[in-house]
Each structure stands twice: as structure tokens, then as C-alpha cells.
Amino acid sequence: MTIITLTTDLGTRDHYVGVVKGELLRTLSNIQIIDISHDITPFNIMHGSFVLKNSYHYFPNGTYHLIGVNMLYEENSQFLIVVKDQHTFIGPDNGIFGLLWNGEPADQVFRLIINDAERRSTLPMKDLYVRAMRHLLTGGNIEKISGKISSFRQSTMGRPIVSPDHMRGSIIYFDHFENAIVNIQKDEFESLRKGRKFIFYFKRYDDVDSLSDNYSDVPESEKLCLFNSSGYLEIAINKGNAKGLLNLSVGDIVQVEFR
């Protein structure tokens, strides 16, 4: 059985996800469809890449991952088949692949050939993606539906700015508990830290000078910083709402000063 995952900004209140799933099941046999998320913030490739990059490698090798985030990003949107780490991804060439692997190259990249009807479609996952999946799962030559290219569009929006004594990141999204996820990763932080003391600044009057291991390390309603299970910096309030109580927003700057 072939596993196909879906990561989209289509939401669940409308019929779009049902249409995509129905078309996949009607066209393909012996498949299992897994929803990673349909609640990606609309058009937000940073959010989409974060969710997918922290989940896809838990799936078996040979899984197909369909990405539907900011699909119609420009007038002549392009779509790719990307092979990486024995997984296959289909999605728009809008920068999300560059964010998925922090600029690392993929094993293979192909640009899908789009016909006139697919070019007019407002839901490429239903038309273009399903046609590509049908071709791939029936043993078709990938180069009959696509052209091999060297790379995909890169994006620098997900990377912090670093200097010997500072890191400057930003909030990329809020999880279900409204904890702020920051684009600073633990490995890079520790490499720059070199055992020094530090302070996190994220609002004019808010700073934290220690890292917690868990939310319960501080009293209820107190703010904290920790590196979460995905290795990203998180600003939280123990049993509270960091987004609302600290007046945080996506894009807010988070600065680290090493001393």
C-alpha cells in the first residue's frame, strides 16, 4: 500500500480537501491517505515547511507527500516533483522546498509539464497532482510528465541572522497552545553560545536569561523559553497563552545576546 500525505492551507470548513481525497481514491488503488495538516496559515510557506519538515521523516521510505500551500503564488505558477531522503514530494516551486531543507539540495528535482486545463485550474491538487501520482504509481517514466532541473526556488526568510555575539530570529508561527515558535534551532544556538550566558529579548520589556527543560519548570502564568521536541526555540507561558498575554505576532523579532 502506498502512503500519501497531505499538507495544505485549504482548511477543513470547505469542500476542497474532500475533493482532493475523493479524486485520489477514485483514480488510484491501494493507497492510504494521511492528513498531516490542513490548518496551515493561508499562503504561509514558513508555517507549511515547519510542519512538514518536522513530520515527514517519521513516515516510511517511499511515502509521497503532496504540498498544497500557496499553490497559485504567481501568474505562471510552477510545480515540482522532488525526491529527497527516499521520500517523494509534489508541490509548488514557491520557496517552500528551500525552507524544508534549509537550502540543502535534493536528490532529484523535476518540473511538471502543465497542460492548458491544469493551467486554468484553481485547485491543482485535484488535477495536476492526481495526474502525476497516477503516472508515477503505474510505473510511468517520470521524465514523460516533467523535465529534470538542477534545483528549486530558495528562500532566506526562514534563517536567523548571526554574528559572534548575537542571533536575530523571528516568530514563524504559533502552535495550538499559542506558544511562539522561533526560527532559531538548538544546534546553531549551542554552537554560537560556546558555554556563555545569554539573554533572549522578544519585546521591549520582556527578556529571559535561562532555558527551561519543560513548561512546569516555572510557576503557572510565568513566561519561559525552551527548545521544543523539534529543536526550535519556543516562547511560552506555563498553562497560559503566550501570544495574547505577551502581545506577540508572527514576524516579531527575537534576539539573543551572548555574554
C-alpha positions as CSV (number, residue, x, y, z in Angstrom):
1,M,0.0,0.0,0.0
2,T,1.3,3.4,-1.0
3,I,1.1,6.2,1.7
4,I,0.2,9.7,0.5
5,T,0.3,12.6,3.0
6,L,-1.4,15.9,2.6
7,T,-0.2,19.2,3.9
8,T,-2.3,22.2,2.8
9,D,-3.7,25.6,3.7
10,L,-7.1,24.6,2.4
11,G,-8.7,24.4,5.8
12,T,-11.5,21.9,6.8
13,R,-14.6,24.0,6.6
14,D,-14.9,23.9,2.8
15,H,-15.2,21.0,0.3
16,Y,-11.6,21.4,-1.1
17,V,-9.9,18.7,0.9
18,G,-12.8,16.3,0.3
19,V,-12.5,16.9,-3.4
20,V,-8.7,16.1,-3.4
21,K,-9.1,13.0,-1.4
22,G,-12.0,11.7,-3.5
23,E,-10.1,12.3,-6.7
24,L,-7.1,10.4,-5.3
25,L,-9.2,7.5,-4.1
26,R,-11.2,7.4,-7.3
27,T,-8.1,7.4,-9.5
28,L,-5.6,5.4,-7.6
29,S,-5.8,1.9,-6.0
30,N,-4.2,0.5,-2.9
31,I,-3.4,3.9,-1.3
32,Q,-3.6,5.2,2.3
33,I,-4.1,9.0,2.7
34,I,-2.8,10.7,5.8
35,D,-3.6,14.2,6.8
36,I,-0.6,16.0,8.2
37,S,-2.4,19.3,8.4
38,H,-4.9,21.4,6.5
39,D,-4.7,24.3,9.0
40,I,-1.6,25.9,7.6
41,T,-2.0,29.7,7.8
42,P,-3.1,30.6,4.3
43,F,-0.2,31.3,1.9
44,N,2.3,30.9,4.7
45,I,5.1,28.7,3.3
46,M,7.1,29.2,6.5
47,H,4.4,27.6,8.6
48,G,3.8,24.9,6.0
49,S,7.5,24.0,5.7
50,F,7.9,23.8,9.5
51,V,5.0,21.4,9.9
52,L,6.1,19.2,7.1
53,K,9.8,19.1,7.9
54,N,9.1,18.0,11.4
55,S,6.8,15.2,10.4
56,Y,7.7,13.7,7.0
57,H,10.8,11.7,8.2
58,Y,8.6,9.7,10.6
59,F,6.8,8.1,7.6
60,P,8.2,5.0,5.9
61,N,10.6,5.4,3.0
62,G,8.7,5.5,-0.3
63,T,5.9,7.8,1.1
64,Y,4.6,10.5,-1.2
65,H,3.9,14.0,0.3
66,L,1.6,16.3,-1.5
67,I,2.0,20.0,-0.6
68,G,-0.8,22.5,-1.2
69,V,0.4,25.7,0.4
70,N,0.2,29.0,-1.5
71,M,-0.2,26.9,-4.7
72,L,-1.2,29.8,-7.1
73,Y,1.7,32.0,-5.9
74,E,2.1,33.8,-9.3
75,E,0.5,34.0,-12.7
76,N,2.6,31.2,-14.2
77,S,3.0,29.0,-11.0
78,Q,5.3,26.1,-11.5
79,F,5.1,22.7,-9.7
80,L,7.8,20.2,-8.9
81,I,8.4,16.6,-8.1
82,V,11.2,16.5,-5.6
83,V,13.0,13.3,-4.4
84,K,14.8,13.6,-1.1
85,D,15.7,11.0,1.6
86,Q,13.8,8.3,-0.2
87,H,10.6,10.3,0.0
88,T,8.8,12.0,-2.9
89,F,7.2,15.4,-2.7
90,I,4.9,17.2,-5.1
91,G,4.3,20.9,-4.6
92,P,4.7,24.5,-5.9
93,D,8.0,26.0,-6.6
94,N,7.3,29.0,-4.3
95,G,10.3,28.7,-1.9
96,I,8.8,26.0,0.4
97,F,11.2,23.3,-0.7
98,G,14.2,25.6,0.1
99,L,12.7,26.1,3.6
100,L,12.1,22.4,4.1
101,W,15.8,21.6,4.0
102,N,17.4,24.9,4.9
103,G,18.8,25.3,1.5
104,E,20.2,21.8,1.1
105,P,20.0,20.2,-2.3
106,A,17.5,17.4,-3.1
107,D,18.4,14.1,-4.7
108,Q,16.4,14.8,-7.8
109,V,14.1,17.7,-9.0
110,F,11.7,17.7,-11.8
111,R,9.4,20.5,-13.1
112,L,5.9,19.2,-14.0
113,I,4.6,19.8,-17.5
114,I,1.3,21.5,-17.2
115,N,-1.5,21.3,-19.8
116,D,-3.9,24.0,-20.7
117,A,-6.7,22.7,-18.5
118,E,-4.4,22.3,-15.5
119,R,-3.1,25.8,-16.1
120,R,-6.7,27.2,-15.6
121,S,-7.4,25.1,-12.6
122,T,-7.9,26.8,-9.2
123,L,-7.2,23.5,-7.4
124,P,-4.0,22.0,-8.8
125,M,-4.0,19.2,-6.2
126,K,-7.2,17.8,-7.8
127,D,-5.9,17.9,-11.4
128,L,-2.2,18.2,-11.8
129,Y,-1.1,16.3,-8.7
130,V,-3.5,13.4,-9.2
131,R,-2.4,13.0,-12.8
132,A,1.3,13.0,-11.7
133,M,0.5,10.5,-8.9
134,R,-1.3,8.2,-11.4
135,H,1.6,8.3,-13.7
136,L,4.2,7.6,-11.0
137,L,2.2,4.8,-9.3
138,T,1.6,2.9,-12.5
139,G,5.3,2.8,-13.3
140,G,5.5,5.6,-15.8
141,N,8.7,7.3,-16.7
142,I,8.9,10.5,-14.6
143,E,10.5,12.4,-17.5
144,K,7.4,11.9,-19.7
145,I,5.4,14.2,-17.4
146,S,8.2,16.5,-16.3
147,G,11.6,18.0,-17.1
148,K,14.6,17.4,-14.9
149,I,16.1,20.6,-13.4
150,S,19.0,21.4,-11.1
151,S,17.3,23.0,-8.2
152,F,14.2,24.7,-6.8
153,R,13.5,28.2,-5.7
154,Q,15.3,29.2,-2.5
155,S,14.0,31.4,0.3
156,T,16.0,33.1,3.0
157,M,13.0,34.1,5.1
158,G,13.5,31.1,7.5
159,R,17.0,31.7,8.6
160,P,18.2,33.8,11.5
161,I,20.9,36.4,11.2
162,V,24.0,35.5,13.3
163,S,27.2,37.3,14.5
164,P,29.7,36.2,17.1
165,D,27.7,37.6,20.0
166,H,24.2,37.8,18.7
167,M,21.4,35.8,17.0
168,R,18.4,37.6,15.4
169,G,15.5,35.4,14.6
170,S,11.7,35.8,14.3
171,I,8.5,34.2,15.3
172,I,7.4,31.9,12.4
173,Y,4.1,30.7,13.8
174,F,2.0,29.8,16.9
175,D,1.1,26.3,17.8
176,H,-2.3,25.1,19.1
177,F,-1.5,26.3,22.6
178,E,-0.4,29.7,21.2
179,N,3.2,29.1,22.1
180,A,5.5,31.1,19.8
181,I,7.8,29.1,17.6
182,V,11.0,30.9,16.6
183,N,13.3,30.1,13.7
184,I,16.3,29.5,16.0
185,Q,17.4,25.9,16.3
186,K,19.2,24.4,19.3
187,D,22.3,23.1,17.4
188,E,23.0,26.5,15.9
189,F,22.3,28.2,19.3
190,E,24.7,26.0,21.2
191,S,27.4,26.2,18.5
192,L,27.4,30.0,18.8
193,R,26.9,30.1,22.5
194,K,30.1,28.2,23.4
195,G,29.0,27.9,27.1
196,R,28.4,31.6,27.6
197,K,25.5,33.2,29.4
198,F,22.7,34.7,27.3
199,I,19.5,36.7,27.2
200,F,16.5,36.3,24.9
201,Y,14.8,39.6,24.0
202,F,11.4,39.5,22.4
203,K,9.6,42.6,23.5
204,R,10.9,45.9,24.8
205,Y,10.3,45.0,28.4
206,D,10.4,41.2,28.2
207,D,13.5,39.1,28.4
208,V,14.5,35.7,29.6
209,D,18.0,34.7,30.7
210,S,17.6,30.9,31.1
211,L,16.4,27.9,29.3
212,S,13.7,25.6,30.7
213,D,13.6,21.9,30.1
214,N,9.8,21.8,30.4
215,Y,6.8,24.1,30.9
216,S,6.4,23.1,34.5
217,D,9.9,24.4,35.4
218,V,8.4,27.8,36.1
219,P,5.3,28.7,38.2
220,E,1.9,28.8,36.5
221,S,1.4,32.0,34.4
222,E,5.2,32.7,34.2
223,K,6.9,33.1,30.8
224,L,9.7,30.8,29.7
225,C,11.9,29.8,26.8
226,L,12.8,26.3,25.8
227,F,13.9,24.2,22.8
228,N,10.9,22.0,21.9
229,S,10.9,18.4,20.7
230,S,11.7,19.6,17.2
231,G,14.7,21.6,18.3
232,Y,13.2,25.0,17.8
233,L,13.2,27.9,20.3
234,E,9.8,28.3,21.8
235,I,8.4,31.2,23.9
236,A,5.6,30.0,26.2
237,I,3.7,30.7,29.4
238,N,3.1,27.8,31.8
239,K,-0.6,27.0,31.4
240,G,-1.1,30.3,29.6
241,N,-1.4,32.0,26.2
242,A,2.0,33.5,25.2
243,K,0.6,35.0,22.0
244,G,-2.1,37.0,23.7
245,L,-0.5,37.7,27.1
246,L,2.8,38.8,25.7
247,N,1.2,40.5,22.7
248,L,3.3,38.5,20.2
249,S,2.8,38.3,16.5
250,V,4.2,36.3,13.5
251,G,7.3,38.2,12.3
252,D,8.2,39.7,15.7
253,I,12.0,39.8,16.2
254,V,13.6,37.6,18.8
255,Q,17.2,38.5,19.6
256,V,19.8,36.5,21.6
257,E,22.7,38.3,23.2
258,F,25.6,36.2,24.4
259,R,27.7,37.4,27.3
